[in-house]
Amino acid sequence: MVDVGGKVVQHRRAVAEAYLICSPQTIRKLRQHALPKGDVLTVAQVAGIQAAKRTDELIPLCHSLPLDSLSIEFSVKRDRIRIQASASISARTGVEMEALTAVSVSALTLYDMCKAVDKSMSIEGIRVLEKIKS
């Protein structure tokens, strides 16, 4: 693990995104709350938050970080769901891994909860959009 003990504590923020690509029929069922496993967006949001809080347990050599805040938002389009996570902390190291973990696990949860009605889904575009320290 990298020694960050000599670094200055700074406010840090990271934003990440991912996409679940799916059929328009799946989106229709999601909007109508007609998917077999229930309210998929709420469950995916909670799963992403839980995962971000445990990033250090999932990614070897990642520092344990007490997050100040984490938000996950969904934008539902005709054939995809955009997932965006924003994480912030006052620490000696960044929070991009927590933001990436949040969108990844949210996307995996959506996939799991929709797979009964859509066999053609894919998860794409997992990336960091912004990394700021001040």
N, CA, C and O atoms as CSV, one atom per row, in Angstrom:
chain,resi,resn,atom,element,x,y,z
A,1,MET,N,N,0.855,-1.174,0.000
A,1,MET,CA,C,0.000,0.000,0.000
A,1,MET,C,C,0.902,1.238,0.000
A,1,MET,O,O,1.939,1.257,0.663
A,2,VAL,N,N,0.507,2.248,-0.733
A,2,VAL,CA,C,1.279,3.481,-0.835
A,2,VAL,C,C,1.190,4.243,0.488
A,2,VAL,O,O,0.119,4.331,1.088
A,3,ASP,N,N,2.316,4.789,0.938
A,3,ASP,CA,C,2.353,5.587,2.168
A,3,ASP,C,C,1.884,7.002,1.852
A,3,ASP,O,O,2.552,7.735,1.123
A,4,VAL,N,N,0.739,7.383,2.400
A,4,VAL,CA,C,0.203,8.728,2.187
A,4,VAL,C,C,0.323,9.574,3.447
A,4,VAL,O,O,-0.208,10.683,3.512
A,5,GLY,N,N,1.026,9.041,4.454
A,5,GLY,CA,C,1.140,9.721,5.748
A,5,GLY,C,C,1.737,11.112,5.665
A,5,GLY,O,O,1.408,11.964,6.491
A,6,GLY,N,N,2.591,11.367,4.713
A,6,GLY,CA,C,3.217,12.677,4.572
A,6,GLY,C,C,2.409,13.673,3.765
A,6,GLY,O,O,2.775,14.845,3.679
A,7,LYS,N,N,1.326,13.226,3.181
A,7,LYS,CA,C,0.500,14.135,2.371
A,7,LYS,C,C,-0.389,14.997,3.262
A,7,LYS,O,O,-0.711,14.625,4.390
A,8,VAL,N,N,-0.774,16.141,2.739
A,8,VAL,CA,C,-1.667,17.058,3.434
A,8,VAL,C,C,-3.118,16.593,3.257
A,8,VAL,O,O,-3.511,16.158,2.174
A,9,VAL,N,N,-3.894,16.689,4.317
A,9,VAL,CA,C,-5.323,16.387,4.222
A,9,VAL,C,C,-5.972,17.485,3.376
A,9,VAL,O,O,-5.818,18.673,3.657
A,10,GLN,N,N,-6.694,17.070,2.347
A,10,GLN,CA,C,-7.377,18.003,1.459
A,10,GLN,C,C,-8.789,17.509,1.199
A,10,GLN,O,O,-9.087,16.322,1.328
A,11,HIS,N,N,-9.653,18.453,0.829
A,11,HIS,CA,C,-10.983,18.047,0.381
A,11,HIS,C,C,-10.823,17.462,-1.019
A,11,HIS,O,O,-10.215,18.075,-1.897
A,12,ARG,N,N,-11.373,16.277,-1.212
A,12,ARG,CA,C,-11.247,15.592,-2.497
A,12,ARG,C,C,-12.619,15.133,-2.959
A,12,ARG,O,O,-13.475,14.764,-2.155
A,13,ARG,N,N,-12.809,15.162,-4.260
A,13,ARG,CA,C,-14.087,14.762,-4.850
A,13,ARG,C,C,-13.799,14.017,-6.149
A,13,ARG,O,O,-12.893,14.373,-6.901
A,14,ALA,N,N,-14.591,12.974,-6.394
A,14,ALA,CA,C,-14.477,12.242,-7.654
A,14,ALA,C,C,-15.870,11.920,-8.158
A,14,ALA,O,O,-16.782,11.643,-7.379
A,15,VAL,N,N,-16.019,11.961,-9.474
A,15,VAL,CA,C,-17.286,11.630,-10.127
A,15,VAL,C,C,-16.990,10.545,-11.155
A,15,VAL,O,O,-16.035,10.650,-11.925
A,16,ALA,N,N,-17.818,9.501,-11.160
A,16,ALA,CA,C,-17.660,8.408,-12.116
A,16,ALA,C,C,-19.009,8.108,-12.757
A,16,ALA,O,O,-20.058,8.494,-12.241
A,17,GLU,N,N,-18.963,7.414,-13.893
A,17,GLU,CA,C,-20.191,7.029,-14.571
A,17,GLU,C,C,-20.072,5.629,-15.149
A,17,GLU,O,O,-18.977,5.103,-15.346
A,18,ALA,N,N,-21.228,5.045,-15.412
A,18,ALA,CA,C,-21.333,3.759,-16.109
A,18,ALA,C,C,-22.683,3.752,-16.805
A,18,ALA,O,O,-23.568,4.543,-16.478
A,19,TYR,N,N,-22.832,2.846,-17.774
A,19,TYR,CA,C,-24.095,2.709,-18.501
A,19,TYR,C,C,-24.543,1.255,-18.506
A,19,TYR,O,O,-23.740,0.344,-18.710
A,20,LEU,N,N,-25.824,1.053,-18.280
A,20,LEU,CA,C,-26.444,-0.241,-18.534
A,20,LEU,C,C,-27.218,-0.085,-19.838
A,20,LEU,O,O,-28.188,0.669,-19.912
A,21,ILE,N,N,-26.779,-0.802,-20.857
A,21,ILE,CA,C,-27.450,-0.765,-22.153
A,21,ILE,C,C,-28.486,-1.888,-22.141
A,21,ILE,O,O,-28.165,-3.033,-21.822
A,22,CYS,N,N,-29.715,-1.557,-22.485
A,22,CYS,CA,C,-30.786,-2.561,-22.453
A,22,CYS,C,C,-31.838,-2.237,-23.508
A,22,CYS,O,O,-31.755,-1.219,-24.195
A,23,SER,N,N,-32.806,-3.101,-23.620
A,23,SER,CA,C,-33.833,-2.914,-24.640
A,23,SER,C,C,-34.843,-1.844,-24.194
A,23,SER,O,O,-35.038,-1.626,-22.998
A,24,PRO,N,N,-35.476,-1.187,-25.159
A,24,PRO,CA,C,-36.535,-0.233,-24.812
A,24,PRO,C,C,-37.673,-0.894,-24.021
A,24,PRO,O,O,-38.314,-0.240,-23.198
A,25,GLN,N,N,-37.926,-2.182,-24.264
A,25,GLN,CA,C,-38.968,-2.890,-23.511
A,25,GLN,C,C,-38.604,-2.984,-22.025
A,25,GLN,O,O,-39.474,-2.881,-21.160
A,26,THR,N,N,-37.333,-3.176,-21.740
A,26,THR,CA,C,-36.880,-3.227,-20.343
A,26,THR,C,C,-37.080,-1.874,-19.678
A,26,THR,O,O,-37.529,-1.795,-18.535
A,27,ILE,N,N,-36.745,-0.815,-20.395
A,27,ILE,CA,C,-36.942,0.539,-19.855
A,27,ILE,C,C,-38.422,0.792,-19.601
A,27,ILE,O,O,-38.787,1.382,-18.585
A,28,ARG,N,N,-39.269,0.349,-20.515
A,28,ARG,CA,C,-40.713,0.512,-20.327
A,28,ARG,C,C,-41.173,-0.188,-19.041
A,28,ARG,O,O,-41.922,0.386,-18.249
A,29,LYS,N,N,-40.725,-1.413,-18.845
A,29,LYS,CA,C,-41.103,-2.160,-17.642
A,29,LYS,C,C,-40.558,-1.488,-16.386
A,29,LYS,O,O,-41.228,-1.462,-15.353
A,30,LEU,N,N,-39.357,-0.949,-16.471
A,30,LEU,CA,C,-38.780,-0.232,-15.336
A,30,LEU,C,C,-39.641,0.981,-14.985
A,30,LEU,O,O,-39.961,1.202,-13.817
A,31,ARG,N,N,-40.012,1.757,-15.988
A,31,ARG,CA,C,-40.827,2.959,-15.755
A,31,ARG,C,C,-42.218,2.612,-15.199
A,31,ARG,O,O,-42.805,3.391,-14.448
A,32,GLN,N,N,-42.732,1.440,-15.575
A,32,GLN,CA,C,-44.060,0.996,-15.114
A,32,GLN,C,C,-43.990,0.218,-13.800
A,32,GLN,O,O,-45.003,-0.275,-13.303
A,33,HIS,N,N,-42.776,0.115,-13.242
A,33,HIS,CA,C,-42.563,-0.675,-12.015
A,33,HIS,C,C,-43.078,-2.097,-12.194
A,33,HIS,O,O,-43.710,-2.659,-11.300
A,34,ALA,N,N,-42.795,-2.678,-13.376
A,34,ALA,CA,C,-43.303,-4.004,-13.720
A,34,ALA,C,C,-42.196,-5.056,-13.829
A,34,ALA,O,O,-42.419,-6.129,-14.389
A,35,LEU,N,N,-41.017,-4.760,-13.303
A,35,LEU,CA,C,-39.944,-5.755,-13.317
A,35,LEU,C,C,-40.143,-6.727,-12.151
A,35,LEU,O,O,-40.580,-6.312,-11.077
A,36,PRO,N,N,-39.832,-8.005,-12.342
A,36,PRO,CA,C,-40.111,-9.023,-11.331
A,36,PRO,C,C,-39.450,-8.784,-9.971
A,36,PRO,O,O,-40.002,-9.170,-8.940
A,37,LYS,N,N,-38.274,-8.151,-9.959
A,37,LYS,CA,C,-37.555,-7.976,-8.688
A,37,LYS,C,C,-37.845,-6.638,-8.008
A,37,LYS,O,O,-37.192,-6.300,-7.020
A,38,GLY,N,N,-38.805,-5.875,-8.514
A,38,GLY,CA,C,-39.221,-4.670,-7.798
A,38,GLY,C,C,-38.562,-3.388,-8.259
A,38,GLY,O,O,-38.239,-3.220,-9.434
A,39,ASP,N,N,-38.369,-2.485,-7.305
A,39,ASP,CA,C,-37.853,-1.137,-7.557
A,39,ASP,C,C,-36.344,-1.192,-7.777
A,39,ASP,O,O,-35.567,-0.998,-6.842
A,40,VAL,N,N,-35.940,-1.453,-8.998
A,40,VAL,CA,C,-34.542,-1.719,-9.305
A,40,VAL,C,C,-33.632,-0.511,-9.075
A,40,VAL,O,O,-32.486,-0.690,-8.663
A,41,LEU,N,N,-34.097,0.685,-9.322
A,41,LEU,CA,C,-33.232,1.855,-9.150
A,41,LEU,C,C,-32.900,2.097,-7.684
A,41,LEU,O,O,-31.759,2.421,-7.356
A,42,THR,N,N,-33.874,1.946,-6.806
A,42,THR,CA,C,-33.608,2.135,-5.377
A,42,THR,C,C,-32.654,1.075,-4.852
A,42,THR,O,O,-31.727,1.386,-4.104
A,43,VAL,N,N,-32.877,-0.169,-5.237
A,43,VAL,CA,C,-31.994,-1.253,-4.793
A,43,VAL,C,C,-30.584,-1.036,-5.332
A,43,VAL,O,O,-29.613,-1.227,-4.600
A,44,ALA,N,N,-30.454,-0.642,-6.592
A,44,ALA,CA,C,-29.137,-0.403,-7.187
A,44,ALA,C,C,-28.424,0.763,-6.510
A,44,ALA,O,O,-27.203,0.745,-6.358
A,45,GLN,N,N,-29.177,1.764,-6.109
A,45,GLN,CA,C,-28.582,2.911,-5.413
A,45,GLN,C,C,-28.022,2.476,-4.058
A,45,GLN,O,O,-26.896,2.831,-3.709
A,46,VAL,N,N,-28.788,1.726,-3.312
A,46,VAL,CA,C,-28.324,1.248,-2.004
A,46,VAL,C,C,-27.116,0.326,-2.172
A,46,VAL,O,O,-26.154,0.423,-1.410
A,47,ALA,N,N,-27.158,-0.560,-3.157
A,47,ALA,CA,C,-26.034,-1.469,-3.403
A,47,ALA,C,C,-24.758,-0.697,-3.730
A,47,ALA,O,O,-23.683,-1.039,-3.240
A,48,GLY,N,N,-24.872,0.335,-4.550
A,48,GLY,CA,C,-23.713,1.150,-4.902
A,48,GLY,C,C,-23.127,1.879,-3.713
A,48,GLY,O,O,-21.907,1.974,-3.578
A,49,ILE,N,N,-23.986,2.396,-2.849
A,49,ILE,CA,C,-23.517,3.083,-1.645
A,49,ILE,C,C,-22.809,2.098,-0.720
A,49,ILE,O,O,-21.726,2.387,-0.211
A,50,GLN,N,N,-23.419,0.940,-0.505
A,50,GLN,CA,C,-22.786,-0.076,0.342
A,50,GLN,C,C,-21.425,-0.489,-0.205
A,50,GLN,O,O,-20.462,-0.626,0.549
A,51,ALA,N,N,-21.351,-0.684,-1.509
A,51,ALA,CA,C,-20.092,-1.109,-2.128
A,51,ALA,C,C,-19.013,-0.046,-1.977
A,51,ALA,O,O,-17.867,-0.368,-1.662
A,52,ALA,N,N,-19.365,1.221,-2.199
A,52,ALA,CA,C,-18.383,2.301,-2.091
A,52,ALA,C,C,-17.794,2.357,-0.688
A,52,ALA,O,O,-16.604,2.618,-0.516
A,53,LYS,N,N,-18.628,2.110,0.309
A,53,LYS,CA,C,-18.171,2.132,1.700
A,53,LYS,C,C,-17.237,0.967,2.018
A,53,LYS,O,O,-16.537,0.988,3.031
A,54,ARG,N,N,-17.225,-0.051,1.153
A,54,ARG,CA,C,-16.388,-1.231,1.383
A,54,ARG,C,C,-15.321,-1.410,0.305
A,54,ARG,O,O,-14.797,-2.509,0.124
A,55,THR,N,N,-15.007,-0.356,-0.392
A,55,THR,CA,C,-14.043,-0.437,-1.492
A,55,THR,C,C,-12.720,-1.042,-1.045
A,55,THR,O,O,-12.128,-1.845,-1.767
A,56,ASP,N,N,-12.252,-0.665,0.138
A,56,ASP,CA,C,-10.965,-1.175,0.619
A,56,ASP,C,C,-10.983,-2.689,0.849
A,56,ASP,O,O,-9.928,-3.323,0.866
A,57,GLU,N,N,-12.167,-3.270,1.027
A,57,GLU,CA,C,-12.286,-4.719,1.192
A,57,GLU,C,C,-12.313,-5.437,-0.163
A,57,GLU,O,O,-12.040,-6.635,-0.243
A,58,LEU,N,N,-12.641,-4.704,-1.210
A,58,LEU,CA,C,-12.779,-5.291,-2.539
A,58,LEU,C,C,-11.542,-5.106,-3.411
A,58,LEU,O,O,-11.211,-5.984,-4.207
A,59,ILE,N,N,-10.864,-3.986,-3.271
A,59,ILE,CA,C,-9.714,-3.645,-4.106
A,59,ILE,C,C,-8.446,-3.756,-3.259
A,59,ILE,O,O,-8.270,-2.981,-2.319
A,60,PRO,N,N,-7.565,-4.697,-3.572
A,60,PRO,CA,C,-6.334,-4.838,-2.787
A,60,PRO,C,C,-5.518,-3.542,-2.781
A,60,PRO,O,O,-5.438,-2.838,-3.787
A,61,LEU,N,N,-4.930,-3.251,-1.656
A,61,LEU,CA,C,-4.045,-2.106,-1.438
A,61,LEU,C,C,-4.747,-0.751,-1.468
A,61,LEU,O,O,-4.086,0.286,-1.499
A,62,CYS,N,N,-6.070,-0.750,-1.459
A,62,CYS,CA,C,-6.841,0.495,-1.397
A,62,CYS,C,C,-6.913,0.936,0.072
A,62,CYS,O,O,-7.104,0.110,0.965
A,63,HIS,N,N,-6.760,2.227,0.309
A,63,HIS,CA,C,-6.866,2.749,1.674
A,63,HIS,C,C,-8.313,2.705,2.162
A,63,HIS,O,O,-9.246,2.848,1.372
A,64,SER,N,N,-8.489,2.509,3.453
A,64,SER,CA,C,-9.819,2.628,4.070
A,64,SER,C,C,-10.137,4.108,4.194
A,64,SER,O,O,-9.362,4.865,4.778
A,65,LEU,N,N,-11.259,4.520,3.654
A,65,LEU,CA,C,-11.605,5.945,3.665
A,65,LEU,C,C,-12.984,6.170,4.273
A,65,LEU,O,O,-13.952,5.528,3.866
A,66,PRO,N,N,-13.080,7.073,5.241
A,66,PRO,CA,C,-14.390,7.443,5.783
A,66,PRO,C,C,-15.029,8.519,4.899
A,66,PRO,O,O,-14.701,9.698,5.028
A,67,LEU,N,N,-15.912,8.132,4.031
A,67,LEU,CA,C,-16.520,9.064,3.079
A,67,LEU,C,C,-17.304,10.157,3.791
A,67,LEU,O,O,-18.023,9.889,4.753
A,68,ASP,N,N,-17.165,11.381,3.317
A,68,ASP,CA,C,-17.999,12.485,3.804
A,68,ASP,C,C,-19.366,12.433,3.142
A,68,ASP,O,O,-20.388,12.679,3.783
A,69,SER,N,N,-19.376,12.109,1.849
A,69,SER,CA,C,-20.652,11.995,1.143
A,69,SER,C,C,-20.479,11.125,-0.089
A,69,SER,O,O,-19.387,10.992,-0.642
A,70,LEU,N,N,-21.599,10.536,-0.500
A,70,LEU,CA,C,-21.639,9.759,-1.726
A,70,LEU,C,C,-23.059,9.840,-2.259
A,70,LEU,O,O,-24.017,9.557,-1.540
A,71,SER,N,N,-23.191,10.225,-3.516
A,71,SER,CA,C,-24.519,10.245,-4.128
A,71,SER,C,C,-24.470,9.448,-5.422
A,71,SER,O,O,-23.465,9.434,-6.132
A,72,ILE,N,N,-25.578,8.788,-5.707
A,72,ILE,CA,C,-25.714,8.022,-6.949
A,72,ILE,C,C,-26.998,8.473,-7.618
A,72,ILE,O,O,-28.066,8.476,-7.008
A,73,GLU,N,N,-26.879,8.853,-8.879
A,73,GLU,CA,C,-28.041,9.311,-9.638
A,73,GLU,C,C,-28.167,8.487,-10.919
A,73,GLU,O,O,-27.176,8.031,-11.488
A,74,PHE,N,N,-29.412,8.312,-11.352
A,74,PHE,CA,C,-29.708,7.554,-12.559
A,74,PHE,C,C,-30.408,8.458,-13.557
A,74,PHE,O,O,-31.249,9.278,-13.190
A,75,SER,N,N,-30.055,8.299,-14.813
A,75,SER,CA,C,-30.735,8.987,-15.895
A,75,SER,C,C,-31.222,7.903,-16.855
A,75,SER,O,O,-30.424,7.231,-17.508
A,76,VAL,N,N,-32.530,7.746,-16.930
A,76,VAL,CA,C,-33.118,6.665,-17.729
A,76,VAL,C,C,-33.464,7.205,-19.110
A,76,VAL,O,O,-34.260,8.134,-19.251
A,77,LYS,N,N,-32.854,6.610,-20.117
A,77,LYS,CA,C,-33.095,6.976,-21.516
A,77,LYS,C,C,-33.852,5.848,-22.214
A,77,LYS,O,O,-34.248,4.877,-21.569
A,78,ARG,N,N,-34.053,5.970,-23.512
A,78,ARG,CA,C,-34.836,5.001,-24.279
A,78,ARG,C,C,-34.269,3.586,-24.213
A,78,ARG,O,O,-35.023,2.621,-24.090
A,79,ASP,N,N,-32.936,3.458,-24.294
A,79,ASP,CA,C,-32.332,2.127,-24.344
A,79,ASP,C,C,-31.126,1.983,-23.407
A,79,ASP,O,O,-30.271,1.122,-23.615
A,80,ARG,N,N,-31.067,2.820,-22.394
A,80,ARG,CA,C,-29.933,2.769,-21.468
A,80,ARG,C,C,-30.243,3.499,-20.170
A,80,ARG,O,O,-31.146,4.333,-20.090
A,81,ILE,N,N,-29.470,3.157,-19.174
A,81,ILE,CA,C,-29.535,3.855,-17.892
A,81,ILE,C,C,-28.135,4.361,-17.598
A,81,ILE,O,O,-27.183,3.584,-17.525
A,82,ARG,N,N,-28.019,5.668,-17.430
A,82,ARG,CA,C,-26.721,6.249,-17.046
A,82,ARG,C,C,-26.671,6.300,-15.527
A,82,ARG,O,O,-27.607,6.761,-14.874
A,83,ILE,N,N,-25.574,5.824,-14.982
A,83,ILE,CA,C,-25.362,5.817,-13.543
A,83,ILE,C,C,-24.213,6.772,-13.265
A,83,ILE,O,O,-23.154,6.663,-13.883
A,84,GLN,N,N,-24.408,7.701,-12.347
A,84,GLN,CA,C,-23.342,8.635,-11.980
A,84,GLN,C,C,-23.206,8.660,-10.474
A,84,GLN,O,O,-24.198,8.794,-9.756
A,85,ALA,N,N,-21.974,8.530,-9.991
A,85,ALA,CA,C,-21.697,8.598,-8.556
A,85,ALA,C,C,-20.734,9.734,-8.290
A,85,ALA,O,O,-19.794,9.963,-9.052
A,86,SER,N,N,-20.977,10.441,-7.200
A,86,SER,CA,C,-20.103,11.513,-6.760
A,86,SER,C,C,-19.723,11.227,-5.307
A,86,SER,O,O,-20.586,11.088,-4.440
A,87,ALA,N,N,-18.416,11.143,-5.060
A,87,ALA,CA,C,-17.918,10.853,-3.716
A,87,ALA,C,C,-17.025,11.997,-3.262
A,87,ALA,O,O,-16.289,12.578,-4.060
A,88,SER,N,N,-17.096,12.318,-1.966
A,88,SER,CA,C,-16.210,13.356,-1.443
A,88,SER,C,C,-15.710,12.969,-0.060
A,88,SER,O,O,-16.326,12.189,0.665
A,89,ILE,N,N,-14.556,13.557,0.270
A,89,ILE,CA,C,-13.871,13.235,1.516
A,89,ILE,C,C,-12.843,14.314,1.813
A,89,ILE,O,O,-12.397,15.021,0.909
A,90,SER,N,N,-12.472,14.438,3.071
A,90,SER,CA,C,-11.297,15.206,3.465
A,90,SER,C,C,-10.265,14.174,3.898
A,90,SER,O,O,-10.420,13.537,4.940
A,91,ALA,N,N,-9.211,14.007,3.098
A,91,ALA,CA,C,-8.249,12.932,3.345
A,91,ALA,C,C,-6.930,13.206,2.637
A,91,ALA,O,O,-6.740,14.248,2.010
A,92,ARG,N,N,-6.026,12.240,2.756
A,92,ARG,CA,C,-4.712,12.341,2.131
A,92,ARG,C,C,-4.660,11.635,0.777
A,92,ARG,O,O,-3.638,11.688,0.092
A,93,THR,N,N,-5.731,10.986,0.392
A,93,THR,CA,C,-5.771,10.260,-0.873
A,93,THR,C,C,-7.141,10.436,-1.521
A,93,THR,O,O,-8.104,10.811,-0.852
A,94,GLY,N,N,-7.227,10.169,-2.811
A,94,GLY,CA,C,-8.444,10.432,-3.572
A,94,GLY,C,C,-9.539,9.403,-3.373
A,94,GLY,O,O,-9.331,8.366,-2.742
A,95,VAL,N,N,-10.713,9.704,-3.921
A,95,VAL,CA,C,-11.891,8.843,-3.764
A,95,VAL,C,C,-12.414,8.332,-5.100
A,95,VAL,O,O,-13.582,7.959,-5.205
A,96,GLU,N,N,-11.556,8.311,-6.128
A,96,GLU,CA,C,-12.035,7.839,-7.424
A,96,GLU,C,C,-12.382,6.348,-7.402
A,96,GLU,O,O,-13.309,5.922,-8.091
A,97,MET,N,N,-11.654,5.558,-6.623
A,97,MET,CA,C,-11.972,4.123,-6.556
A,97,MET,C,C,-13.337,3.892,-5.921
A,97,MET,O,O,-14.050,2.967,-6.310
A,98,GLU,N,N,-13.705,4.713,-4.959
A,98,GLU,CA,C,-15.022,4.595,-4.331
A,98,GLU,C,C,-16.125,4.975,-5.309
A,98,GLU,O,O,-17.163,4.315,-5.357
A,99,ALA,N,N,-15.912,6.030,-6.089
A,99,ALA,CA,C,-16.907,6.427,-7.090
A,99,ALA,C,C,-17.035,5.358,-8.175
A,99,ALA,O,O,-18.144,5.036,-8.600
A,100,LEU,N,N,-15.903,4.807,-8.624
A,100,LEU,CA,C,-15.933,3.742,-9.633
A,100,LEU,C,C,-16.602,2.472,-9.101
A,100,LEU,O,O,-17.354,1.814,-9.820
A,101,THR,N,N,-16.330,2.137,-7.855
A,101,THR,CA,C,-16.962,0.964,-7.251
A,101,THR,C,C,-18.469,1.172,-7.146
A,101,THR,O,O,-19.243,0.247,-7.394
A,102,ALA,N,N,-18.883,2.366,-6.784
A,102,ALA,CA,C,-20.313,2.662,-6.657
A,102,ALA,C,C,-21.048,2.469,-7.982
A,102,ALA,O,O,-22.096,1.824,-8.015
A,103,VAL,N,N,-20.513,3.017,-9.076
A,103,VAL,CA,C,-21.213,2.869,-10.363
A,103,VAL,C,C,-21.149,1.435,-10.869
A,103,VAL,O,O,-22.097,0.949,-11.486
A,104,SER,N,N,-20.038,0.758,-10.611
A,104,SER,CA,C,-19.893,-0.629,-11.064
A,104,SER,C,C,-20.899,-1.544,-10.382
A,104,SER,O,O,-21.583,-2.322,-11.047
A,105,VAL,N,N,-20.990,-1.455,-9.073
A,105,VAL,CA,C,-21.913,-2.324,-8.341
A,105,VAL,C,C,-23.366,-1.921,-8.602
A,105,VAL,O,O,-24.242,-2.785,-8.640
A,106,SER,N,N,-23.631,-0.654,-8.778
A,106,SER,CA,C,-24.991,-0.236,-9.158
A,106,SER,C,C,-25.366,-0.845,-10.506
A,106,SER,O,O,-26.478,-1.347,-10.674
A,107,ALA,N,N,-24.444,-0.801,-11.465
A,107,ALA,CA,C,-24.705,-1.388,-12.786
A,107,ALA,C,C,-24.897,-2.899,-12.693
A,107,ALA,O,O,-25.789,-3.450,-13.338
A,108,LEU,N,N,-24.078,-3.565,-11.906
A,108,LEU,CA,C,-24.230,-5.013,-11.731
A,108,LEU,C,C,-25.569,-5.359,-11.086
A,108,LEU,O,O,-26.194,-6.358,-11.444
A,109,THR,N,N,-26.003,-4.547,-10.151
A,109,THR,CA,C,-27.291,-4.775,-9.494
A,109,THR,C,C,-28.434,-4.591,-10.478
A,109,THR,O,O,-29.362,-5.400,-10.512
A,110,LEU,N,N,-28.373,-3.530,-11.281
A,110,LEU,CA,C,-29.396,-3.336,-12.315
A,110,LEU,C,C,-29.428,-4.520,-13.264
A,110,LEU,O,O,-30.498,-5.017,-13.617
A,111,TYR,N,N,-28.247,-4.969,-13.677
A,111,TYR,CA,C,-28.157,-6.121,-14.575
A,111,TYR,C,C,-28.835,-7.339,-13.947
A,111,TYR,O,O,-29.656,-8.003,-14.580
A,112,ASP,N,N,-28.483,-7.618,-12.704
A,112,ASP,CA,C,-29.061,-8.772,-12.009
A,112,ASP,C,C,-30.577,-8.674,-11.906
A,112,ASP,O,O,-31.281,-9.668,-12.086
A,113,MET,N,N,-31.073,-7.493,-11.622
A,113,MET,CA,C,-32.506,-7.329,-11.403
A,113,MET,C,C,-33.317,-7.279,-12.692
A,113,MET,O,O,-34.538,-7.433,-12.667
A,114,CYS,N,N,-32.638,-7.062,-13.825
A,114,CYS,CA,C,-33.336,-6.989,-15.118
A,114,CYS,C,C,-33.087,-8.203,-16.006
A,114,CYS,O,O,-33.741,-8.350,-17.038
A,115,LYS,N,N,-32.168,-9.064,-15.634
A,115,LYS,CA,C,-31.751,-10.151,-16.528
A,115,LYS,C,C,-32.870,-11.132,-16.863
A,115,LYS,O,O,-32.810,-11.797,-17.898
A,116,ALA,N,N,-33.883,-11.236,-16.016
A,116,ALA,CA,C,-34.990,-12.156,-16.296
A,116,ALA,C,C,-35.798,-11.713,-17.518
A,116,ALA,O,O,-36.424,-12.542,-18.179
A,117,VAL,N,N,-35.788,-10.414,-17.822
A,117,VAL,CA,C,-36.586,-9.913,-18.944
A,117,VAL,C,C,-35.745,-9.443,-20.132
A,117,VAL,O,O,-36.292,-9.122,-21.187
A,118,ASP,N,N,-34.415,-9.399,-19.969
A,118,ASP,CA,C,-33.563,-8.873,-21.034
A,118,ASP,C,C,-32.226,-9.613,-21.045
A,118,ASP,O,O,-31.381,-9.398,-20.176
A,119,LYS,N,N,-32.047,-10.473,-22.024
A,119,LYS,CA,C,-30.809,-11.267,-22.141
A,119,LYS,C,C,-29.732,-10.545,-22.947
A,119,LYS,O,O,-28.619,-11.055,-23.078
A,120,SER,N,N,-30.041,-9.376,-23.485
A,120,SER,CA,C,-29.094,-8.681,-24.374
A,120,SER,C,C,-28.379,-7.509,-23.702
A,120,SER,O,O,-27.687,-6.754,-24.385
A,121,MET,N,N,-28.521,-7.338,-22.418
A,121,MET,CA,C,-27.946,-6.175,-21.734
A,121,MET,C,C,-26.417,-6.210,-21.728
A,121,MET,O,O,-25.797,-7.268,-21.842
A,122,SER,N,N,-25.836,-5.021,-21.593
A,122,SER,CA,C,-24.390,-4.909,-21.391
A,122,SER,C,C,-24.105,-3.719,-20.486
A,122,SER,O,O,-24.890,-2.775,-20.398
A,123,ILE,N,N,-22.973,-3.792,-19.826
A,123,ILE,CA,C,-22.493,-2.697,-18.984
A,123,ILE,C,C,-21.325,-2.075,-19.717
A,123,ILE,O,O,-20.402,-2.778,-20.128
A,124,GLU,N,N,-21.357,-0.753,-19.886
A,124,GLU,CA,C,-20.340,-0.070,-20.686
A,124,GLU,C,C,-19.933,1.250,-20.053
A,124,GLU,O,O,-20.623,1.787,-19.188
A,125,GLY,N,N,-18.802,1.754,-20.504
A,125,GLY,CA,C,-18.393,3.123,-20.223
A,125,GLY,C,C,-18.077,3.444,-18.773
A,125,GLY,O,O,-18.291,4.575,-18.337
A,126,ILE,N,N,-17.575,2.481,-18.018
A,126,ILE,CA,C,-17.202,2.775,-16.629
A,126,ILE,C,C,-15.945,3.634,-16.670
A,126,ILE,O,O,-14.913,3.225,-17.202
A,127,ARG,N,N,-16.048,4.841,-16.095
A,127,ARG,CA,C,-14.903,5.751,-16.135
A,127,ARG,C,C,-15.034,6.866,-15.111
A,127,ARG,O,O,-16.122,7.154,-14.611
A,128,VAL,N,N,-13.906,7.483,-14.814
A,128,VAL,CA,C,-13.870,8.663,-13.954
A,128,VAL,C,C,-14.114,9.878,-14.825
A,128,VAL,O,O,-13.455,10.053,-15.851
A,129,LEU,N,N,-15.049,10.714,-14.427
A,129,LEU,CA,C,-15.342,11.943,-15.164
A,129,LEU,C,C,-14.596,13.138,-14.597
A,129,LEU,O,O,-14.209,14.051,-15.327
A,130,GLU,N,N,-14.399,13.120,-13.282
A,130,GLU,CA,C,-13.822,14.304,-12.626
A,130,GLU,C,C,-13.119,13.862,-11.354
A,130,GLU,O,O,-13.599,12.998,-10.621
A,131,LYS,N,N,-11.973,14.475,-11.114
A,131,LYS,CA,C,-11.218,14.222,-9.892
A,131,LYS,C,C,-10.668,15.576,-9.443
A,131,LYS,O,O,-9.873,16.193,-10.151
A,132,ILE,N,N,-11.094,16.030,-8.272
A,132,ILE,CA,C,-10.760,17.373,-7.802
A,132,ILE,C,C,-10.179,17.300,-6.392
A,132,ILE,O,O,-10.654,16.531,-5.556
A,133,LYS,N,N,-9.160,18.095,-6.137
A,133,LYS,CA,C,-8.694,18.270,-4.767
A,133,LYS,C,C,-8.498,19.761,-4.516
A,133,LYS,O,O,-8.048,20.505,-5.388
A,134,SER,N,N,-8.847,20.174,-3.307
A,134,SER,CA,C,-8.723,21.601,-2.983
A,134,SER,C,C,-8.250,21.783,-1.551
A,134,SER,O,O,-8.085,22.914,-1.094
